[in-house]
C-alpha cells in the first residue's frame, strides 16, 4: 500500500512511475529485509547478512517499485551501528555489506534509482565515521571507569595499611603503658610502709590502668565498639531510670567497692530485672553493711518469663564472690535476696 501511495503522489505531479508489482507480499518481505537491524547487539554481521539476502529477494521478486523511503534510513542506521560496534579492521567488511544493502535498495527504485547511490554511500561512510568516534569515546570512558576502580582499590589498600600501622603503634603504646603501671604497682607493693594509703594508691592506679586499657583496646578494634567504663553499683539507678517505674532504695553507708564486685552487683540486678514487669511493684534495694552488700529485688513476673535462667545467672555471679542468693517465686511474684561479702576479693576476667 505504501508503494501505491507513493506512485499516486508522483503521478499526481506529472511523473511517470514504474510499478512492476502490486502484491501484498511486498510488505512481509520488506520487513524481513529491515527488521533484523533490531537485534544488532547480538550479532550485527548475521543481521546484516539476513537483511542483504531478504532485500535481494525483494528486488528479484517485485522488480521496480519505491524502496528508498524506508530502505535508505535503515541503511544509514546500519552504517552508524557498524561504526559503533566494531573497530576499523572488523568494521570495514560490514560497511561494505551495508553499501551492498544500499545498492539493492536503489538498483530498481522507481523514485531515486542508481543516480542517488554515490550520495547514499557517502552518507553511509560519514555515519560510519561518526559511529567510530562514538565508539572511541565509549572505550575511553570504560577505561576511565576501570582506572577509577583501580584507584579506589589502591586507596582502600593504602587506608588499610595506615590503619594497621596506627594499630601497631597503639599496641606499642599499650605495652609501654602496662610496663610503666606494673612497675609502679610493684614498687608500691614492695614498700615497707604497707599502710592504707599504699593500698588506696594501688587501687587507684589499677583503676586507671584498666580504663586506659579499655580505651586503647577500643582503638585497636577500629572504633567498632564504644567501650564505656564497666558498670558499677552507681549505675543501678540509671538502669532503673531507663525502665521507668521501678523504685530504688539504699540502706547503710554507700562506699566504693572492688570493681569486680560492683560489676557483679550490677549484673545481678540487670539479670533479675530482665524477667520482671516494669510497674510500680518492681523494687530494688541495696544494703551496705560492714562486711557485705545485700541486694533485694522484688516484682511481678510476666507469664512465660525465664525466671529460672535469670536466677541461675544471678546466682553464678554471687558465687564468684563467695556470696549467696535466695529466690522465692510464687503467684506471679518474685523476691530475690543476694548477699555479696565485701571482705573477699575475687579477680574476674
C-alpha positions as CSV (number, residue, x, y, z in Angstrom):
1,X,0.0,0.0,0.0
2,X,3.0,2.3,0.6
3,X,4.2,1.7,-2.9
4,X,0.7,2.6,-4.3
5,X,0.6,5.8,-2.2
6,X,4.0,6.9,-3.5
7,X,3.1,6.0,-7.0
8,X,-0.2,8.0,-6.7
9,X,1.6,11.1,-5.3
10,X,4.3,11.0,-8.0
11,X,1.6,10.5,-10.8
12,X,-0.4,13.5,-9.4
13,X,2.5,15.8,-10.1
14,X,3.0,14.5,-13.6
15,X,5.8,12.0,-13.1
16,X,5.6,8.5,-14.7
17,X,6.4,5.9,-12.0
18,X,7.0,2.3,-13.0
19,X,5.5,-0.2,-10.6
20,X,6.1,-3.9,-11.6
21,X,4.1,-5.5,-8.8
22,X,1.1,-4.7,-6.6
23,X,1.4,-7.9,-4.5
24,X,0.7,-7.7,-0.7
25,X,3.7,-9.9,-0.2
26,X,6.0,-6.9,-0.6
27,X,5.3,-5.8,2.9
28,X,6.4,-9.0,4.8
29,X,9.4,-9.4,2.6
30,X,10.4,-5.8,3.1
31,X,10.0,-6.3,6.9
32,X,12.3,-9.3,6.6
33,X,14.9,-7.1,4.9
34,X,14.8,-4.4,7.6
35,X,13.6,-5.9,10.9
36,X,16.9,-7.8,11.6
37,X,18.5,-4.5,12.5
38,X,16.6,-4.6,15.8
39,X,18.8,-7.4,17.0
40,X,22.1,-5.8,16.0
41,X,23.5,-6.1,19.6
42,X,23.5,-9.9,19.4
43,X,25.3,-10.3,16.1
44,X,25.4,-7.4,13.7
45,X,27.1,-9.4,10.9
46,X,24.4,-12.1,10.9
47,X,21.6,-9.5,11.0
48,X,23.2,-7.5,8.1
49,X,23.6,-10.7,6.0
50,X,19.9,-11.5,6.5
51,X,19.0,-8.0,5.5
52,X,21.0,-8.2,2.3
53,X,19.6,-11.6,1.4
54,X,16.0,-10.5,2.1
55,X,16.4,-7.3,0.1
56,X,17.8,-9.2,-2.8
57,X,14.8,-11.5,-2.8
58,X,12.6,-8.4,-2.7
59,X,14.3,-6.8,-5.7
60,X,14.2,-10.0,-7.8
61,X,10.5,-10.8,-6.8
62,X,8.9,-7.5,-7.2
63,X,11.1,-5.5,-9.6
64,X,10.8,-1.7,-9.9
65,X,8.9,-0.1,-7.0
66,X,9.7,2.7,-4.5
67,X,12.1,1.4,-1.8
68,X,14.2,4.4,-0.9
69,X,11.7,6.0,1.5
70,X,12.2,3.3,4.1
71,X,15.2,1.4,2.9
72,X,17.7,4.3,2.9
73,X,17.1,5.3,6.6
74,X,17.6,1.7,7.6
75,X,20.8,1.6,5.5
76,X,22.1,4.8,7.2
77,X,21.3,3.4,10.7
78,X,23.1,0.2,9.9
79,X,26.2,2.1,8.9
80,X,26.2,4.1,12.1
81,X,25.7,0.9,14.2
82,X,28.6,-0.8,12.3
83,X,30.9,2.1,13.3
84,X,29.7,1.9,17.0
85,X,30.0,-1.8,17.4
86,X,33.3,-2.7,15.7
87,X,36.8,-1.4,15.3
88,X,38.1,-0.3,11.9
89,X,39.6,-3.6,10.9
90,X,36.4,-5.6,11.5
91,X,34.1,-2.8,10.6
92,X,35.1,-2.3,7.0
93,X,33.7,-5.6,5.7
94,X,30.4,-4.9,7.5
95,X,30.4,-1.3,6.0
96,X,30.8,-2.9,2.5
97,X,27.8,-5.1,3.3
98,X,25.9,-2.1,4.3
99,X,26.8,-0.5,0.9
100,X,25.5,-3.6,-0.9
101,X,22.3,-3.2,1.0
102,X,22.0,0.4,-0.1
103,X,22.7,-0.7,-3.7
104,X,20.0,-3.2,-3.6
105,X,17.6,-0.6,-2.2
106,X,18.3,1.8,-5.2
107,X,19.0,-0.6,-8.0
108,X,15.4,-0.9,-9.0
109,X,14.0,2.0,-7.1
110,X,11.5,4.0,-9.2
111,X,11.7,7.3,-7.2
112,X,15.5,7.6,-6.8
113,X,17.4,4.9,-8.7
114,X,21.1,4.3,-9.0
115,X,21.7,8.0,-9.6
116,X,21.4,8.6,-5.8
117,X,23.8,5.7,-5.0
118,X,27.0,7.8,-4.7
119,X,25.3,10.2,-2.3
120,X,23.9,7.3,-0.2
121,X,27.3,5.7,0.0
122,X,28.9,9.0,1.1
123,X,26.3,9.5,3.8
124,X,26.9,5.9,5.0
125,X,30.7,6.5,5.2
126,X,30.1,9.7,7.1
127,X,27.8,8.0,9.6
128,X,30.2,5.1,10.0
129,X,32.9,7.6,10.9
130,X,30.6,9.2,13.4
131,X,30.0,5.8,14.9
132,X,33.7,5.2,15.1
133,X,34.1,8.4,17.1
134,X,31.3,7.5,19.4
135,X,32.9,4.0,19.9
136,X,36.3,5.5,20.7
137,X,34.6,7.8,23.3
138,X,32.8,4.9,24.8
139,X,36.0,2.8,25.0
140,X,37.8,5.8,26.6
141,X,35.0,6.1,29.2
142,X,35.2,2.4,30.0
143,X,39.0,2.7,30.5
144,X,38.5,5.7,32.8
145,X,35.9,3.8,34.8
146,X,38.3,0.8,35.1
147,X,41.2,3.0,36.2
148,X,38.9,4.8,38.7
149,X,38.0,1.4,40.2
150,X,41.7,0.5,40.4
151,X,42.4,3.8,42.1
152,X,39.7,3.1,44.6
153,X,41.1,-0.3,45.4
154,X,44.6,1.2,45.8
155,X,43.1,3.9,48.1
156,X,41.4,1.3,50.2
157,X,44.5,-0.8,50.5
158,X,46.5,2.3,51.5
159,X,43.9,3.1,54.1
160,X,44.1,-0.4,55.4
161,X,47.9,-0.2,55.7
162,X,47.6,3.1,57.5
163,X,45.1,1.7,60.0
164,X,47.3,-1.4,60.5
165,X,50.3,1.0,61.2
166,X,48.2,3.0,63.7
167,X,47.1,-0.2,65.5
168,X,50.7,-1.4,65.7
169,X,51.7,2.0,67.1
170,X,48.9,1.9,69.6
171,X,49.9,-1.6,70.6
172,X,53.4,-0.4,71.4
173,X,51.8,2.4,73.4
174,X,49.7,-0.1,75.3
175,X,52.7,-2.3,76.1
176,X,54.8,0.6,77.4
177,X,51.8,1.9,79.4
178,X,51.3,-1.5,81.1
179,X,55.1,-1.8,81.8
180,X,55.0,1.6,83.5
181,X,51.9,1.0,85.6
182,X,53.0,-2.5,86.6
183,X,56.4,-1.1,87.7
184,X,54.6,1.4,89.9
185,X,52.4,-1.2,91.4
186,X,55.3,-3.4,92.1
187,X,57.2,-0.6,93.7
188,X,54.2,0.3,95.9
189,X,53.6,-3.3,96.9
190,X,57.2,-3.8,97.9
191,X,57.2,-0.7,100.1
192,X,57.9,-1.2,103.8
193,X,55.1,1.1,104.7
194,X,52.2,-1.1,103.8
195,X,49.5,1.2,105.2
196,X,46.0,2.0,104.0
197,X,47.3,4.9,101.8
198,X,49.5,2.4,99.8
199,X,46.7,0.1,99.1
200,X,44.5,3.0,98.2
201,X,47.1,4.2,95.7
202,X,47.4,0.7,94.3
203,X,43.6,0.5,93.8
204,X,43.5,3.9,92.1
205,X,46.4,3.0,89.8
206,X,44.7,-0.3,88.9
207,X,41.5,1.5,88.0
208,X,43.4,4.0,85.8
209,X,45.3,1.2,84.2
210,X,42.0,-0.7,83.4
211,X,40.4,2.4,81.9
212,X,43.5,3.1,79.8
213,X,43.5,-0.5,78.5
214,X,39.8,-0.2,77.6
215,X,40.5,3.0,75.7
216,X,43.4,1.6,73.8
217,X,41.7,-1.7,73.0
218,X,38.8,0.3,71.6
219,X,41.2,2.0,69.3
220,X,42.7,-1.4,68.3
221,X,39.2,-2.7,67.4
222,X,38.8,0.1,64.9
223,X,36.2,2.1,66.8
224,X,33.6,-0.6,66.2
225,X,32.7,-0.9,69.8
226,X,32.5,2.1,72.1
227,X,33.9,0.8,75.4
228,X,32.4,2.7,78.3
229,X,33.7,2.2,81.9
230,X,32.5,-1.1,83.5
231,X,29.1,-0.8,85.1
232,X,29.1,-0.4,88.9
233,X,26.6,0.0,91.8
234,X,26.3,3.7,91.0
235,X,24.9,2.7,87.5
236,X,22.0,0.8,89.0
237,X,20.0,4.0,89.4
238,X,20.4,4.7,85.7
239,X,19.3,1.1,84.9
240,X,16.1,1.6,86.8
241,X,15.6,5.0,85.3
242,X,15.6,3.5,81.8
243,X,12.8,1.1,82.9
244,X,10.6,4.0,84.2
245,X,8.5,2.6,87.0
246,X,11.0,0.6,89.1
247,X,12.0,2.0,92.6
248,X,15.4,2.1,94.2
249,X,16.2,2.4,97.9
250,X,19.7,2.4,99.5
251,X,20.4,1.4,103.1
252,X,23.6,1.8,105.1
253,X,26.7,3.8,104.2
254,X,27.4,3.6,100.5
255,X,31.0,3.3,99.6
256,X,33.3,2.3,96.8
257,X,33.7,-1.5,96.5
258,X,36.2,-3.5,94.4
259,X,35.5,-3.1,90.7
260,X,34.8,-6.8,90.1
261,X,32.2,-6.9,93.0
262,X,30.5,-3.7,91.8
263,X,30.3,-5.2,88.3
264,X,28.7,-8.4,89.6
265,X,26.2,-6.5,91.7
266,X,25.1,-4.5,88.7
267,X,24.8,-7.7,86.6
268,X,22.7,-9.4,89.3
269,X,20.2,-6.6,89.3
270,X,20.2,-6.5,85.5
271,X,19.6,-10.3,85.2
272,X,16.7,-10.1,87.6
273,X,15.0,-7.0,86.1
274,X,15.1,-8.7,82.7
275,X,12.3,-11.1,83.8
276,X,10.2,-8.7,85.9
277,X,7.4,-6.4,84.7
278,X,8.1,-2.7,84.6
279,X,5.5,-1.4,87.1
280,X,5.5,0.4,90.5
281,X,5.6,-3.0,92.3
282,X,9.1,-3.6,91.0
283,X,11.6,-2.5,93.6
284,X,15.4,-2.8,94.1
285,X,17.1,-2.3,97.5
286,X,20.8,-2.1,98.2
287,X,22.0,-2.6,101.7
288,X,25.6,-1.7,102.7
289,X,26.9,-3.3,105.8
290,X,30.4,-3.5,107.3
291,X,31.2,-6.8,105.6
292,X,28.6,-7.4,102.8
293,X,26.4,-5.8,100.1
294,X,22.9,-7.1,100.2
295,X,20.7,-6.8,97.1
296,X,17.0,-7.3,97.3
297,X,14.8,-7.4,94.1
298,X,11.1,-7.9,94.1
299,X,8.4,-7.6,91.4
300,X,5.7,-9.2,89.3
301,X,6.7,-11.9,86.9
302,X,5.0,-11.9,83.5
303,X,3.7,-15.2,82.0
304,X,6.4,-17.1,80.1
305,X,9.4,-15.3,81.6
306,X,12.5,-17.3,82.1
307,X,12.8,-16.7,85.8
308,X,14.8,-19.9,86.4
309,X,17.5,-18.9,83.9
310,X,17.8,-15.3,85.2
311,X,18.1,-16.6,88.8
312,X,20.7,-19.1,87.8
313,X,22.8,-16.4,86.1
314,X,22.5,-14.1,89.1
315,X,23.4,-16.9,91.5
316,X,26.6,-17.7,89.5
317,X,27.6,-14.0,89.8
318,X,27.1,-14.2,93.6
319,X,29.2,-17.4,93.8
320,X,32.1,-15.7,92.1
321,X,32.5,-13.6,95.3
322,X,31.7,-16.4,97.8
323,X,28.2,-15.0,98.2
324,X,24.7,-16.4,98.2
325,X,21.3,-15.9,96.5
326,X,17.9,-16.9,97.6
327,X,14.8,-16.7,95.4
328,X,11.1,-17.2,96.1
329,X,8.7,-17.3,93.2
330,X,5.0,-17.9,93.5
331,X,1.6,-16.5,92.5
332,X,3.2,-14.3,89.8
333,X,5.6,-12.6,92.3
334,X,9.3,-13.0,92.7
335,X,11.5,-12.0,95.7
336,X,15.3,-12.4,95.5
337,X,17.9,-11.6,98.1
338,X,21.6,-11.8,97.2
339,X,24.5,-11.3,99.6
340,X,28.0,-10.4,98.4
341,X,30.7,-10.4,101.0
342,X,32.9,-7.3,100.7
343,X,35.9,-8.7,102.6
344,X,36.6,-11.3,99.9
345,X,38.1,-10.1,96.7
346,X,38.0,-12.2,93.6
347,X,39.6,-11.4,90.2
348,X,37.2,-11.7,87.3
349,X,38.4,-11.9,83.8
